[in-house]
Amino acid sequence: MAEIIRFRDDEPVDHPAVTVDSFLDQSNANAVRVEPGDDARALIPHLAQLHLVEVNFPAFGDGRGYSSARVLREAGYDGELRAVGDVLVDQVAYMKRCGFDSFEPDTTLDPDTLGAALARWPEVYQSAADTRQPIWSKRHA
């Protein structure tokens, strides 16, 4: 794994995440890892206990993790939400829109390329978890 990229000011969780099934069977974990086949909605009753949710992207074309992120953010989860695995630089901006605020890609992302990718589209067209104001609402404000 490459270095963790965080867009948060709080302290990172320093212990490993457990699987969703393991988390639901115990009461003391506060970090969980969501795999593509897991239903993130099972975590909703436990959001206050969670400090870190890792969402695994085993292949860049597997988009189920985007839905998991959006479900958790819409349910009120405000802890760290980390995309792990096959995360490509051109996906990070979209992942941030869905609510991810940290990333642990399999390969190192070039900081300059990442910065350029994040700055590429300053305006957005729909509401999302990142709470950026859609351009249409600026026009009618």
N, CA, C and O atoms as CSV, one atom per row, in Angstrom:
chain,resi,resn,atom,element,x,y,z
A,1,MET,N,N,0.836,-1.188,0.000
A,1,MET,CA,C,0.000,0.000,0.000
A,1,MET,C,C,0.882,1.253,0.000
A,1,MET,O,O,1.970,1.278,0.575
A,2,ALA,N,N,0.379,2.265,-0.652
A,2,ALA,CA,C,1.063,3.552,-0.679
A,2,ALA,C,C,0.698,4.331,0.587
A,2,ALA,O,O,-0.057,3.852,1.433
A,3,GLU,N,N,1.233,5.500,0.691
A,3,GLU,CA,C,0.953,6.373,1.830
A,3,GLU,C,C,-0.517,6.785,1.858
A,3,GLU,O,O,-1.156,6.938,0.817
A,4,ILE,N,N,-1.036,6.960,3.069
A,4,ILE,CA,C,-2.423,7.401,3.229
A,4,ILE,C,C,-2.500,8.900,2.964
A,4,ILE,O,O,-1.705,9.678,3.491
A,5,ILE,N,N,-3.456,9.288,2.150
A,5,ILE,CA,C,-3.717,10.694,1.840
A,5,ILE,C,C,-4.980,11.074,2.596
A,5,ILE,O,O,-6.030,10.463,2.397
A,6,ARG,N,N,-4.886,12.088,3.470
A,6,ARG,CA,C,-6.039,12.475,4.290
A,6,ARG,C,C,-6.412,13.922,4.035
A,6,ARG,O,O,-5.549,14.787,3.880
A,7,PHE,N,N,-7.708,14.167,3.994
A,7,PHE,CA,C,-8.266,15.513,3.893
A,7,PHE,C,C,-9.067,15.779,5.162
A,7,PHE,O,O,-10.227,16.188,5.105
A,8,ARG,N,N,-8.437,15.544,6.299
A,8,ARG,CA,C,-9.044,15.723,7.625
A,8,ARG,C,C,-7.997,16.315,8.547
A,8,ARG,O,O,-6.799,16.164,8.311
A,9,ASP,N,N,-8.446,16.991,9.598
A,9,ASP,CA,C,-7.527,17.588,10.564
A,9,ASP,C,C,-7.387,16.777,11.847
A,9,ASP,O,O,-6.485,17.042,12.642
A,10,ASP,N,N,-8.254,15.801,12.065
A,10,ASP,CA,C,-8.187,15.028,13.305
A,10,ASP,C,C,-7.102,13.954,13.211
A,10,ASP,O,O,-6.497,13.747,12.159
A,11,GLU,N,N,-6.876,13.285,14.329
A,11,GLU,CA,C,-5.857,12.237,14.389
A,11,GLU,C,C,-6.348,10.990,13.653
A,11,GLU,O,O,-7.504,10.596,13.802
A,12,PRO,N,N,-5.468,10.369,12.859
A,12,PRO,CA,C,-5.882,9.134,12.181
A,12,PRO,C,C,-6.034,7.977,13.160
A,12,PRO,O,O,-5.366,7.925,14.193
A,13,VAL,N,N,-6.918,7.057,12.818
A,13,VAL,CA,C,-7.089,5.836,13.604
A,13,VAL,C,C,-5.829,5.003,13.422
A,13,VAL,O,O,-5.367,4.810,12.297
A,14,ASP,N,N,-5.272,4.509,14.522
A,14,ASP,CA,C,-3.995,3.802,14.442
A,14,ASP,C,C,-4.114,2.291,14.637
A,14,ASP,O,O,-3.123,1.637,14.961
A,15,HIS,N,N,-5.285,1.737,14.450
A,15,HIS,CA,C,-5.446,0.289,14.565
A,15,HIS,C,C,-6.216,-0.230,13.356
A,15,HIS,O,O,-6.953,0.522,12.719
A,16,PRO,N,N,-6.049,-1.503,13.040
A,16,PRO,CA,C,-6.667,-2.038,11.830
A,16,PRO,C,C,-8.185,-2.135,11.927
A,16,PRO,O,O,-8.764,-2.263,13.006
A,17,ALA,N,N,-8.795,-2.070,10.763
A,17,ALA,CA,C,-10.242,-2.211,10.669
A,17,ALA,C,C,-10.611,-3.692,10.614
A,17,ALA,O,O,-9.859,-4.514,10.091
A,18,VAL,N,N,-11.762,-4.009,11.155
A,18,VAL,CA,C,-12.273,-5.381,11.118
A,18,VAL,C,C,-13.332,-5.478,10.017
A,18,VAL,O,O,-13.811,-4.457,9.524
A,19,THR,N,N,-13.688,-6.676,9.642
A,19,THR,CA,C,-14.726,-6.859,8.633
A,19,THR,C,C,-16.079,-6.423,9.192
A,19,THR,O,O,-16.243,-6.295,10.405
A,20,VAL,N,N,-17.029,-6.201,8.316
A,20,VAL,CA,C,-18.370,-5.824,8.745
A,20,VAL,C,C,-18.963,-6.911,9.633
A,20,VAL,O,O,-19.533,-6.607,10.681
A,21,ASP,N,N,-18.837,-8.179,9.229
A,21,ASP,CA,C,-19.372,-9.281,10.040
A,21,ASP,C,C,-18.729,-9.327,11.421
A,21,ASP,O,O,-19.423,-9.511,12.421
A,22,SER,N,N,-17.415,-9.161,11.484
A,22,SER,CA,C,-16.730,-9.157,12.784
A,22,SER,C,C,-17.171,-7.979,13.632
A,22,SER,O,O,-17.367,-8.114,14.840
A,23,PHE,N,N,-17.326,-6.817,12.998
A,23,PHE,CA,C,-17.766,-5.636,13.727
A,23,PHE,C,C,-19.136,-5.844,14.347
A,23,PHE,O,O,-19.360,-5.496,15.507
A,24,LEU,N,N,-20.044,-6.408,13.581
A,24,LEU,CA,C,-21.408,-6.606,14.075
A,24,LEU,C,C,-21.472,-7.644,15.182
A,24,LEU,O,O,-22.425,-7.657,15.960
A,25,ASP,N,N,-20.460,-8.525,15.266
A,25,ASP,CA,C,-20.426,-9.565,16.298
A,25,ASP,C,C,-19.683,-9.147,17.562
A,25,ASP,O,O,-19.591,-9.940,18.499
A,26,GLN,N,N,-19.153,-7.934,17.618
A,26,GLN,CA,C,-18.423,-7.484,18.809
A,26,GLN,C,C,-18.861,-6.075,19.178
A,26,GLN,O,O,-19.585,-5.427,18.423
A,27,SER,N,N,-18.433,-5.616,20.307
A,27,SER,CA,C,-18.888,-4.298,20.748
A,27,SER,C,C,-17.755,-3.306,20.970
A,27,SER,O,O,-18.019,-2.159,21.332
A,28,ASN,N,N,-16.507,-3.706,20.766
A,28,ASN,CA,C,-15.409,-2.804,21.117
A,28,ASN,C,C,-14.642,-2.227,19.934
A,28,ASN,O,O,-13.737,-1.422,20.152
A,29,ALA,N,N,-14.953,-2.594,18.701
A,29,ALA,CA,C,-14.229,-2.067,17.543
A,29,ALA,C,C,-14.782,-0.695,17.162
A,29,ALA,O,O,-15.967,-0.414,17.338
A,30,ASN,N,N,-13.890,0.157,16.634
A,30,ASN,CA,C,-14.361,1.447,16.131
A,30,ASN,C,C,-13.824,1.749,14.734
A,30,ASN,O,O,-13.869,2.885,14.261
A,31,ALA,N,N,-13.313,0.693,14.083
A,31,ALA,CA,C,-12.867,0.799,12.695
A,31,ALA,C,C,-13.343,-0.444,11.951
A,31,ALA,O,O,-13.189,-1.564,12.438
A,32,VAL,N,N,-13.913,-0.244,10.785
A,32,VAL,CA,C,-14.490,-1.351,10.028
A,32,VAL,C,C,-14.098,-1.212,8.557
A,32,VAL,O,O,-13.886,-0.106,8.060
A,33,ARG,N,N,-14.005,-2.346,7.877
A,33,ARG,CA,C,-13.673,-2.373,6.447
A,33,ARG,C,C,-14.856,-2.954,5.681
A,33,ARG,O,O,-15.291,-4.074,5.952
A,34,VAL,N,N,-15.369,-2.193,4.728
A,34,VAL,CA,C,-16.498,-2.603,3.901
A,34,VAL,C,C,-15.953,-3.159,2.586
A,34,VAL,O,O,-15.223,-2.487,1.858
A,35,GLU,N,N,-16.326,-4.399,2.309
A,35,GLU,CA,C,-15.947,-5.047,1.048
A,35,GLU,C,C,-17.067,-4.839,0.037
A,35,GLU,O,O,-18.179,-4.485,0.429
A,36,PRO,N,N,-16.805,-5.049,-1.265
A,36,PRO,CA,C,-17.824,-4.790,-2.281
A,36,PRO,C,C,-19.153,-5.516,-2.064
A,36,PRO,O,O,-20.194,-4.967,-2.424
A,37,GLY,N,N,-19.165,-6.694,-1.507
A,37,GLY,CA,C,-20.416,-7.422,-1.309
A,37,GLY,C,C,-21.146,-7.081,-0.031
A,37,GLY,O,O,-22.255,-7.568,0.190
A,38,ASP,N,N,-20.551,-6.252,0.823
A,38,ASP,CA,C,-21.166,-5.896,2.106
A,38,ASP,C,C,-22.237,-4.824,1.915
A,38,ASP,O,O,-22.162,-4.008,0.997
A,39,ASP,N,N,-23.221,-4.842,2.788
A,39,ASP,CA,C,-24.267,-3.824,2.786
A,39,ASP,C,C,-23.925,-2.785,3.858
A,39,ASP,O,O,-24.053,-3.054,5.052
A,40,ALA,N,N,-23.499,-1.617,3.433
A,40,ALA,CA,C,-23.099,-0.565,4.367
A,40,ALA,C,C,-24.231,-0.142,5.288
A,40,ALA,O,O,-23.978,0.402,6.363
A,41,ARG,N,N,-25.465,-0.378,4.891
A,41,ARG,CA,C,-26.609,0.007,5.729
A,41,ARG,C,C,-26.607,-0.745,7.062
A,41,ARG,O,O,-27.214,-0.279,8.027
A,42,ALA,N,N,-25.943,-1.889,7.134
A,42,ALA,CA,C,-25.864,-2.638,8.393
A,42,ALA,C,C,-25.100,-1.856,9.458
A,42,ALA,O,O,-25.243,-2.130,10.650
A,43,LEU,N,N,-24.290,-0.886,9.038
A,43,LEU,CA,C,-23.500,-0.087,9.982
A,43,LEU,C,C,-24.262,1.115,10.534
A,43,LEU,O,O,-23.823,1.721,11.511
A,44,ILE,N,N,-25.376,1.467,9.937
A,44,ILE,CA,C,-26.087,2.692,10.313
A,44,ILE,C,C,-26.429,2.759,11.803
A,44,ILE,O,O,-26.267,3.828,12.391
A,45,PRO,N,N,-26.890,1.689,12.447
A,45,PRO,CA,C,-27.182,1.804,13.879
A,45,PRO,C,C,-25.933,2.021,14.751
A,45,PRO,O,O,-26.057,2.315,15.940
A,46,HIS,N,N,-24.749,1.882,14.176
A,46,HIS,CA,C,-23.505,1.939,14.942
A,46,HIS,C,C,-22.620,3.124,14.553
A,46,HIS,O,O,-21.454,3.161,14.946
A,47,LEU,N,N,-23.128,4.074,13.808
A,47,LEU,CA,C,-22.290,5.154,13.284
A,47,LEU,C,C,-21.592,5.957,14.368
A,47,LEU,O,O,-20.455,6.385,14.169
A,48,ALA,N,N,-22.233,6.174,15.500
A,48,ALA,CA,C,-21.627,6.960,16.576
A,48,ALA,C,C,-20.391,6.279,17.151
A,48,ALA,O,O,-19.506,6.948,17.683
A,49,GLN,N,N,-20.327,4.971,17.048
A,49,GLN,CA,C,-19.201,4.193,17.580
A,49,GLN,C,C,-18.006,4.188,16.623
A,49,GLN,O,O,-16.877,3.948,17.051
A,50,LEU,N,N,-18.237,4.447,15.350
A,50,LEU,CA,C,-17.195,4.307,14.339
A,50,LEU,C,C,-16.360,5.576,14.188
A,50,LEU,O,O,-16.885,6.687,14.118
A,51,HIS,N,N,-15.049,5.375,14.141
A,51,HIS,CA,C,-14.124,6.477,13.880
A,51,HIS,C,C,-13.525,6.379,12.482
A,51,HIS,O,O,-13.077,7.376,11.918
A,52,LEU,N,N,-13.522,5.148,11.921
A,52,LEU,CA,C,-12.954,4.918,10.599
A,52,LEU,C,C,-13.764,3.843,9.889
A,52,LEU,O,O,-14.045,2.781,10.443
A,53,VAL,N,N,-14.131,4.145,8.652
A,53,VAL,CA,C,-14.718,3.146,7.764
A,53,VAL,C,C,-13.845,3.113,6.518
A,53,VAL,O,O,-13.741,4.102,5.793
A,54,GLU,N,N,-13.224,1.971,6.278
A,54,GLU,CA,C,-12.468,1.744,5.047
A,54,GLU,C,C,-13.409,1.082,4.049
A,54,GLU,O,O,-14.160,0.175,4.406
A,55,VAL,N,N,-13.368,1.527,2.815
A,55,VAL,CA,C,-14.159,0.917,1.762
A,55,VAL,C,C,-13.183,0.404,0.711
A,55,VAL,O,O,-12.421,1.173,0.126
A,56,ASN,N,N,-13.214,-0.904,0.481
A,56,ASN,CA,C,-12.266,-1.534,-0.419
A,56,ASN,C,C,-12.720,-1.427,-1.869
A,56,ASN,O,O,-13.874,-1.703,-2.196
A,57,PHE,N,N,-11.798,-1.025,-2.723
A,57,PHE,CA,C,-11.974,-1.012,-4.169
A,57,PHE,C,C,-10.971,-2.017,-4.742
A,57,PHE,O,O,-9.834,-1.647,-5.036
A,58,PRO,N,N,-11.378,-3.289,-4.906
A,58,PRO,CA,C,-10.436,-4.298,-5.387
A,58,PRO,C,C,-10.032,-4.095,-6.848
A,58,PRO,O,O,-8.976,-4.562,-7.274
A,59,ALA,N,N,-10.872,-3.402,-7.610
A,59,ALA,CA,C,-10.589,-3.084,-9.009
A,59,ALA,C,C,-11.166,-1.706,-9.301
A,59,ALA,O,O,-12.243,-1.365,-8.811
A,60,PHE,N,N,-10.450,-0.910,-10.101
A,60,PHE,CA,C,-10.898,0.476,-10.328
A,60,PHE,C,C,-12.280,0.550,-10.952
A,60,PHE,O,O,-12.968,1.559,-10.795
A,61,GLY,N,N,-12.702,-0.487,-11.653
A,61,GLY,CA,C,-14.004,-0.468,-12.296
A,61,GLY,C,C,-15.158,-0.890,-11.405
A,61,GLY,O,O,-16.311,-0.861,-11.836
A,62,ASP,N,N,-14.872,-1.277,-10.181
A,62,ASP,CA,C,-15.920,-1.710,-9.250
A,62,ASP,C,C,-16.414,-0.499,-8.480
A,62,ASP,O,O,-15.733,-0.015,-7.576
A,63,GLY,N,N,-17.596,-0.007,-8.832
A,63,GLY,CA,C,-18.101,1.231,-8.251
A,63,GLY,C,C,-18.994,1.081,-7.042
A,63,GLY,O,O,-19.564,2.067,-6.575
A,64,ARG,N,N,-19.135,-0.133,-6.518
A,64,ARG,CA,C,-20.041,-0.311,-5.376
A,64,ARG,C,C,-19.617,0.494,-4.155
A,64,ARG,O,O,-20.463,0.871,-3.344
A,65,GLY,N,N,-18.337,0.761,-4.011
A,65,GLY,CA,C,-17.851,1.534,-2.876
A,65,GLY,C,C,-18.357,2.965,-2.857
A,65,GLY,O,O,-18.513,3.551,-1.786
A,66,TYR,N,N,-18.617,3.534,-4.025
A,66,TYR,CA,C,-19.190,4.879,-4.094
A,66,TYR,C,C,-20.557,4.891,-3.399
A,66,TYR,O,O,-20.877,5.810,-2.645
A,67,SER,N,N,-21.344,3.865,-3.667
A,67,SER,CA,C,-22.673,3.780,-3.049
A,67,SER,C,C,-22.563,3.601,-1.545
A,67,SER,O,O,-23.334,4.198,-0.793
A,68,SER,N,N,-21.619,2.789,-1.098
A,68,SER,CA,C,-21.426,2.600,0.346
A,68,SER,C,C,-21.095,3.924,1.019
A,68,SER,O,O,-21.627,4.239,2.084
A,69,ALA,N,N,-20.217,4.694,0.396
A,69,ALA,CA,C,-19.843,5.995,0.960
A,69,ALA,C,C,-21.048,6.925,1.045
A,69,ALA,O,O,-21.280,7.566,2.069
A,70,ARG,N,N,-21.788,6.987,-0.011
A,70,ARG,CA,C,-22.939,7.891,-0.046
A,70,ARG,C,C,-23.993,7.492,0.992
A,70,ARG,O,O,-24.568,8.353,1.657
A,71,VAL,N,N,-24.245,6.186,1.127
A,71,VAL,CA,C,-25.205,5.693,2.127
A,71,VAL,C,C,-24.772,6.126,3.524
A,71,VAL,O,O,-25.589,6.620,4.301
A,72,LEU,N,N,-23.504,5.943,3.843
A,72,LEU,CA,C,-23.014,6.272,5.189
A,72,LEU,C,C,-23.063,7.771,5.457
A,72,LEU,O,O,-23.478,8.190,6.537
A,73,ARG,N,N,-22.649,8.575,4.499
A,73,ARG,CA,C,-22.682,10.029,4.699
A,73,ARG,C,C,-24.120,10.537,4.811
A,73,ARG,O,O,-24.410,11.388,5.652
A,74,GLU,N,N,-25.009,10.029,3.980
A,74,GLU,CA,C,-26.404,10.473,4.062
A,74,GLU,C,C,-27.054,10.053,5.375
A,74,GLU,O,O,-27.999,10.695,5.832
A,75,ALA,N,N,-26.554,8.978,5.984
A,75,ALA,CA,C,-27.081,8.515,7.274
A,75,ALA,C,C,-26.482,9.295,8.439
A,75,ALA,O,O,-26.873,9.083,9.587
A,76,GLY,N,N,-25.540,10.192,8.164
A,76,GLY,CA,C,-24.978,11.033,9.212
A,76,GLY,C,C,-23.591,10.671,9.685
A,76,GLY,O,O,-23.105,11.270,10.644
A,77,TYR,N,N,-22.937,9.722,9.058
A,77,TYR,CA,C,-21.583,9.364,9.481
A,77,TYR,C,C,-20.633,10.521,9.198
A,77,TYR,O,O,-20.550,10.995,8.065
A,78,ASP,N,N,-19.909,10.981,10.233
A,78,ASP,CA,C,-18.974,12.082,10.042
A,78,ASP,C,C,-17.546,11.715,10.405
A,78,ASP,O,O,-16.680,12.587,10.481
A,79,GLY,N,N,-17.294,10.434,10.630
A,79,GLY,CA,C,-15.934,9.968,10.887
A,79,GLY,C,C,-15.155,9.846,9.588
A,79,GLY,O,O,-15.640,10.195,8.512
A,80,GLU,N,N,-13.931,9.340,9.716
A,80,GLU,CA,C,-13.081,9.183,8.543
A,80,GLU,C,C,-13.628,8.089,7.632
A,80,GLU,O,O,-13.976,6.997,8.083
A,81,LEU,N,N,-13.694,8.405,6.351
A,81,LEU,CA,C,-14.163,7.464,5.340
A,81,LEU,C,C,-13.034,7.322,4.321
A,81,LEU,O,O,-12.741,8.250,3.567
A,82,ARG,N,N,-12.403,6.142,4.312
A,82,ARG,CA,C,-11.185,5.933,3.535
A,82,ARG,C,C,-11.411,4.952,2.392
A,82,ARG,O,O,-11.896,3.840,2.602
A,83,ALA,N,N,-11.058,5.373,1.181
A,83,ALA,CA,C,-11.062,4.485,0.015
A,83,ALA,C,C,-9.715,3.777,-0.030
A,83,ALA,O,O,-8.670,4.428,-0.010
A,84,VAL,N,N,-9.730,2.449,-0.091
A,84,VAL,CA,C,-8.498,1.664,-0.128
A,84,VAL,C,C,-8.509,0.747,-1.340
A,84,VAL,O,O,-9.570,0.341,-1.814
A,85,GLY,N,N,-7.329,0.425,-1.832
A,85,GLY,CA,C,-7.224,-0.536,-2.921
A,85,GLY,C,C,-6.842,0.109,-4.232
A,85,GLY,O,O,-5.957,0.963,-4.283
A,86,ASP,N,N,-7.514,-0.301,-5.294
A,86,ASP,CA,C,-7.205,0.138,-6.649
A,86,ASP,C,C,-7.842,1.503,-6.910
A,86,ASP,O,O,-8.780,1.628,-7.697
A,87,VAL,N,N,-7.315,2.513,-6.235
A,87,VAL,CA,C,-7.802,3.889,-6.332
A,87,VAL,C,C,-6.872,4.644,-7.279
A,87,VAL,O,O,-5.670,4.744,-7.034
A,88,LEU,N,N,-7.438,5.171,-8.358
A,88,LEU,CA,C,-6.664,5.909,-9.347
A,88,LEU,C,C,-6.830,7.406,-9.138
A,88,LEU,O,O,-7.840,7.861,-8.600
A,89,VAL,N,N,-5.837,8.164,-9.565
A,89,VAL,CA,C,-5.835,9.606,-9.341
A,89,VAL,C,C,-7.072,10.277,-9.948
A,89,VAL,O,O,-7.593,11.235,-9.377
A,90,ASP,N,N,-7.545,9.787,-11.094
A,90,ASP,CA,C,-8.705,10.434,-11.712
A,90,ASP,C,C,-10.020,10.079,-11.034
A,90,ASP,O,O,-11.062,10.616,-11.412
A,91,GLN,N,N,-10.006,9.193,-10.047
A,91,GLN,CA,C,-11.214,8.852,-9.298
A,91,GLN,C,C,-11.350,9.646,-8.001
A,91,GLN,O,O,-12.447,9.742,-7.449
A,92,VAL,N,N,-10.267,10.209,-7.517
A,92,VAL,CA,C,-10.272,10.835,-6.197
A,92,VAL,C,C,-11.285,11.971,-6.097
A,92,VAL,O,O,-11.986,12.068,-5.089
A,93,ALA,N,N,-11.384,12.819,-7.093
A,93,ALA,CA,C,-12.350,13.928,-7.030
A,93,ALA,C,C,-13.779,13.406,-6.919
A,93,ALA,O,O,-14.580,13.949,-6.158
A,94,TYR,N,N,-14.104,12.360,-7.669
A,94,TYR,CA,C,-15.448,11.777,-7.604
A,94,TYR,C,C,-15.677,11.093,-6.258
A,94,TYR,O,O,-16.772,11.153,-5.699
A,95,MET,N,N,-14.642,10.449,-5.750
A,95,MET,CA,C,-14.751,9.804,-4.434
A,95,MET,C,C,-14.972,10.843,-3.341
A,95,MET,O,O,-15.759,10.624,-2.420
A,96,LYS,N,N,-14.280,11.967,-3.443
A,96,LYS,CA,C,-14.492,13.040,-2.463
A,96,LYS,C,C,-15.931,13.550,-2.523
A,96,LYS,O,O,-16.516,13.856,-1.484
A,97,ARG,N,N,-16.508,13.647,-3.713
A,97,ARG,CA,C,-17.901,14.094,-3.845
A,97,ARG,C,C,-18.844,13.138,-3.142
A,97,ARG,O,O,-19.875,13.560,-2.617
A,98,CYS,N,N,-18.505,11.844,-3.126
A,98,CYS,CA,C,-19.355,10.840,-2.463
A,98,CYS,C,C,-19.144,10.801,-0.956
A,98,CYS,O,O,-19.911,10.151,-0.246
A,99,GLY,N,N,-18.119,11.484,-0.454
A,99,GLY,CA,C,-17.910,11.546,0.980
A,99,GLY,C,C,-16.588,11.008,1.489
A,99,GLY,O,O,-16.313,11.109,2.685
A,100,PHE,N,N,-15.763,10.443,0.632
A,100,PHE,CA,C,-14.454,9.966,1.090
A,100,PHE,C,C,-13.589,11.154,1.463
A,100,PHE,O,O,-13.558,12.160,0.754
A,101,ASP,N,N,-12.883,11.031,2.585
A,101,ASP,CA,C,-11.981,12.101,2.989
A,101,ASP,C,C,-10.569,11.600,3.276
A,101,ASP,O,O,-9.730,12.352,3.772
A,102,SER,N,N,-10.308,10.337,2.965
A,102,SER,CA,C,-8.941,9.823,2.988
A,102,SER,C,C,-8.831,8.668,2.003
A,102,SER,O,O,-9.821,8.039,1.628
A,103,PHE,N,N,-7.593,8.412,1.599
A,103,PHE,CA,C,-7.343,7.451,0.533
A,103,PHE,C,C,-6.072,6.673,0.840
A,103,PHE,O,O,-5.074,7.233,1.295
A,104,GLU,N,N,-6.131,5.370,0.582
A,104,GLU,CA,C,-4.960,4.512,0.730
A,104,GLU,C,C,-4.864,3.648,-0.529
A,104,GLU,O,O,-5.274,2.487,-0.537
A,105,PRO,N,N,-4.311,4.241,-1.593
A,105,PRO,CA,C,-4.242,3.528,-2.869
A,105,PRO,C,C,-3.163,2.452,-2.857
A,105,PRO,O,O,-2.210,2.513,-2.080
A,106,ASP,N,N,-3.333,1.464,-3.736
A,106,ASP,CA,C,-2.335,0.408,-3.880
A,106,ASP,C,C,-1.008,0.951,-4.380
A,106,ASP,O,O,0.053,0.435,-4.027
A,107,THR,N,N,-1.065,1.984,-5.198
A,107,THR,CA,C,0.151,2.591,-5.734
A,107,THR,C,C,0.195,4.065,-5.345
A,107,THR,O,O,-0.842,4.683,-5.103
A,108,THR,N,N,1.374,4.609,-5.288
A,108,THR,CA,C,1.571,6.003,-4.897
A,108,THR,C,C,0.972,6.945,-5.942
A,108,THR,O,O,1.170,6.765,-7.143
A,109,LEU,N,N,0.248,7.935,-5.471
A,109,LEU,CA,C,-0.313,8.966,-6.352
A,109,LEU,C,C,0.614,10.170,-6.328
A,109,LEU,O,O,0.990,10.647,-5.257
A,110,ASP,N,N,0.982,10.661,-7.503
A,110,ASP,CA,C,1.842,11.828,-7.611
A,110,ASP,C,C,1.103,13.048,-7.059
A,110,ASP,O,O,-0.003,13.346,-7.510
A,111,PRO,N,N,1.683,13.750,-6.102
A,111,PRO,CA,C,0.995,14.896,-5.485
A,111,PRO,C,C,0.597,15.991,-6.476
A,111,PRO,O,O,-0.482,16.569,-6.351
A,112,ASP,N,N,1.449,16.282,-7.454
A,112,ASP,CA,C,1.119,17.331,-8.433
A,112,ASP,C,C,-0.045,16.909,-9.325
A,112,ASP,O,O,-0.929,17.711,-9.626
A,113,THR,N,N,-0.038,15.656,-9.740
A,113,THR,CA,C,-1.127,15.138,-10.568
A,113,THR,C,C,-2.428,15.112,-9.775
A,113,THR,O,O,-3.491,15.442,-10.302
A,114,LEU,N,N,-2.339,14.720,-8.508
A,114,LEU,CA,C,-3.517,14.701,-7.653
A,114,LEU,C,C,-4.082,16.109,-7.477
A,114,LEU,O,O,-5.290,16.316,-7.593
A,115,GLY,N,N,-3.214,17.065,-7.200
A,115,GLY,CA,C,-3.657,18.452,-7.048
A,115,GLY,C,C,-4.327,18.976,-8.306
A,115,GLY,O,O,-5.344,19.666,-8.225
A,116,ALA,N,N,-3.770,18.658,-9.466
A,116,ALA,CA,C,-4.362,19.093,-10.733
A,116,ALA,C,C,-5.718,18.432,-10.950
A,116,ALA,O,O,-6.655,19.076,-11.422
A,117,ALA,N,N,-5.827,17.152,-10.609
A,117,ALA,CA,C,-7.102,16.444,-10.777
A,117,ALA,C,C,-8.174,17.033,-9.872
A,117,ALA,O,O,-9.330,17.144,-10.281
A,118,LEU,N,N,-7.818,17.410,-8.662
A,118,LEU,CA,C,-8.792,17.967,-7.725
A,118,LEU,C,C,-9.219,19.387,-8.105
A,118,LEU,O,O,-10.323,19.816,-7.769
A,119,ALA,N,N,-8.358,20.102,-8.795
A,119,ALA,CA,C,-8.660,21.489,-9.179
A,119,ALA,C,C,-9.303,21.594,-10.563
A,119,ALA,O,O,-9.727,22.677,-10.964
A,120,ARG,N,N,-9.379,20.493,-11.286
A,120,ARG,CA,C,-9.800,20.523,-12.693
A,120,ARG,C,C,-11.202,21.099,-12.897
A,120,ARG,O,O,-11.402,21.900,-13.810
A,121,TRP,N,N,-12.165,20.716,-12.078
A,121,TRP,CA,C,-13.542,21.187,-12.248
A,121,TRP,C,C,-13.984,21.900,-10.978
A,121,TRP,O,O,-14.420,21.252,-10.027
A,122,PRO,N,N,-13.876,23.222,-10.950
A,122,PRO,CA,C,-14.233,23.956,-9.734
A,122,PRO,C,C,-15.738,24.016,-9.480
A,122,PRO,O,O,-16.165,24.251,-8.350
A,123,GLU,N,N,-16.533,23.810,-10.506
A,123,GLU,CA,C,-17.983,23.874,-10.355
A,123,GLU,C,C,-18.579,22.476,-10.483
A,123,GLU,O,O,-18.027,21.611,-11.163
A,124,VAL,N,N,-19.707,22.271,-9.825
A,124,VAL,CA,C,-20.396,20.982,-9.871
A,124,VAL,C,C,-21.848,21.217,-10.292
A,124,VAL,O,O,-22.357,22.333,-10.191
A,125,TYR,N,N,-22.502,20.166,-10.758
A,125,TYR,CA,C,-23.855,20.299,-11.283
A,125,TYR,C,C,-24.937,19.704,-10.405
A,125,TYR,O,O,-26.121,19.949,-10.639
A,126,GLN,N,N,-24.562,18.931,-9.402
A,126,GLN,CA,C,-25.565,18.367,-8.511
A,126,GLN,C,C,-25.051,18.337,-7.073
A,126,GLN,O,O,-23.845,18.404,-6.832
A,127,SER,N,N,-25.959,18.238,-6.143
A,127,SER,CA,C,-25.599,18.135,-4.732
A,127,SER,C,C,-24.965,16.782,-4.474
A,127,SER,O,O,-25.279,15.798,-5.143
A,128,ALA,N,N,-24.076,16.743,-3.504
A,128,ALA,CA,C,-23.414,15.493,-3.134
A,128,ALA,C,C,-22.963,15.594,-1.682
A,128,ALA,O,O,-23.229,16.587,-1.005
A,129,ALA,N,N,-22.290,14.571,-1.221
A,129,ALA,CA,C,-21.854,14.508,0.174
A,129,ALA,C,C,-20.827,15.581,0.515
A,129,ALA,O,O,-20.679,15.929,1.686
A,130,ASP,N,N,-20.119,16.111,-0.470
A,130,ASP,CA,C,-19.101,17.122,-0.181
A,130,ASP,C,C,-19.692,18.513,0.037
A,130,ASP,O,O,-18.953,19.450,0.339
A,131,THR,N,N,-20.974,18.661,-0.106
A,131,THR,CA,C,-21.740,19.885,0.165
A,131,THR,C,C,-21.340,21.087,-0.693
A,131,THR,O,O,-21.677,22.219,-0.349
A,132,ARG,N,N,-20.627,20.864,-1.803
A,132,ARG,CA,C,-20.335,21.979,-2.709
A,132,ARG,C,C,-21.640,22.452,-3.334
A,132,ARG,O,O,-22.519,21.647,-3.644
A,133,GLN,N,N,-21.757,23.742,-3.514
A,133,GLN,CA,C,-22.983,24.317,-4.052
A,133,GLN,C,C,-23.031,24.109,-5.569
A,133,GLN,O,O,-22.106,24.504,-6.278
A,134,PRO,N,N,-24.107,23.489,-6.069
A,134,PRO,CA,C,-24.229,23.286,-7.515
A,134,PRO,C,C,-24.315,24.615,-8.260
A,134,PRO,O,O,-24.880,25.589,-7.761
A,135,ILE,N,N,-23.754,24.634,-9.441
A,135,ILE,CA,C,-23.691,25.878,-10.208
A,135,ILE,C,C,-25.084,26.424,-10.537
A,135,ILE,O,O,-25.271,27.640,-10.570
A,136,TRP,N,N,-26.053,25.555,-10.778
A,136,TRP,CA,C,-27.403,26.032,-11.100
A,136,TRP,C,C,-27.990,26.833,-9.946
A,136,TRP,O,O,-28.732,27.790,-10.170
A,137,SER,N,N,-27.663,26.448,-8.701
A,137,SER,CA,C,-28.215,27.174,-7.565
A,137,SER,C,C,-27.527,28.523,-7.365
A,137,SER,O,O,-28.115,29.436,-6.784
A,138,LYS,N,N,-26.312,28.653,-7.831
A,138,LYS,CA,C,-25.630,29.939,-7.771
A,138,LYS,C,C,-26.266,30.920,-8.763
A,138,LYS,O,O,-26.367,32.119,-8.501
A,139,ARG,N,N,-26.678,30.390,-9.878
A,139,ARG,CA,C,-27.292,31.202,-10.918
A,139,ARG,C,C,-28.650,31.726,-10.481
A,139,ARG,O,O,-29.055,32.808,-10.907
A,140,HIS,N,N,-29.360,30.986,-9.644
A,140,HIS,CA,C,-30.701,31.363,-9.216
A,140,HIS,C,C,-30.763,31.869,-7.781
A,140,HIS,O,O,-31.846,31.989,-7.209
A,141,ALA,N,N,-29.627,32.160,-7.210
A,141,ALA,CA,C,-29.598,32.589,-5.807
A,141,ALA,C,C,-29.967,34.047,-5.654
A,141,ALA,O,O,-29.990,34.564,-4.537
